[in-house]
Amino acid sequence: TSPLVSGEDGRRSLAAVIASNYSIQTGKKLRVTY
């Protein structure tokens, strides 16, 4: 699967990945709204 996804879904996926990585690094749970 390609890591690059165009359009709205791609932006949501990217935001989710970033939020997940940040949450893991900081040990905090983040609430993400789109």
C-alpha positions as CSV (number, residue, x, y, z in Angstrom):
1,T,0.0,0.0,0.0
2,S,1.2,3.5,-0.7
3,P,1.9,5.8,2.2
4,L,0.6,8.7,0.1
5,V,-3.1,9.1,-0.1
6,S,-4.6,12.1,-1.9
7,G,-7.6,14.1,-0.8
8,E,-9.5,14.4,2.4
9,D,-9.0,10.8,3.5
10,G,-5.3,11.3,3.1
11,R,-5.2,14.3,5.3
12,R,-7.3,12.6,8.0
13,S,-5.0,9.5,7.8
14,L,-1.9,11.7,8.1
15,A,-3.3,13.6,11.0
16,A,-4.2,10.3,12.7
17,V,-0.7,8.9,12.2
18,I,0.9,12.1,13.6
19,A,-1.4,12.1,16.5
20,S,-0.7,8.5,17.3
21,N,3.0,8.9,17.1
22,Y,2.8,12.0,19.3
23,S,0.6,10.2,21.8
24,I,3.1,7.3,22.0
25,Q,6.1,9.6,22.4
26,T,4.5,11.7,25.1
27,G,2.7,8.9,26.8
28,K,-0.5,11.0,26.6
29,K,-3.8,10.2,25.0
30,L,-4.9,12.8,22.5
31,R,-8.4,13.6,21.3
32,V,-8.3,14.3,17.6
33,T,-11.2,16.0,15.9
34,Y,-11.4,16.5,12.1
